Amino acid sequence: MRLTDFWRRMNDHFGEAYADSFARDHVMTELGGRTVHQALDAGWEAKDVWRAVCAAMDVPAAQR
C-alpha cells in the first residue's frame, strides 16, 4: 500500500480534519505504543499500520 492510499483511507474514515490529529496524538498498543506517524517514521509498512488502525478503531470491512 502506498502512503497516498493510506492517507486517503485515513481521510475517508476519520475526515480530513481529524485524520492527522488522530495519527499524531493517538498512541496505539497495536503499534507497539506508537502513534501512526511514529510507526510510519520507524519504518512500519503503511498496510500494517492501516490494519492496526482498522483493528483498533473497528473500521467497517467495506472500508478496509
ZITA-V273615 format. One record per helix or strand of 3 or more residues. SS is the DSSP state (a for helix, b for strand). FROM is the first residue (numbers start at 1). LEN is the number of residues. If there is no record, write none. Layout:
{{SS/FROM/LEN} {SS/FROM/LEN}}
//
This chain:
{{a/3/12} {a/16/10} {a/29/3} {a/36/6} {a/46/12} {a/61/3}}
//
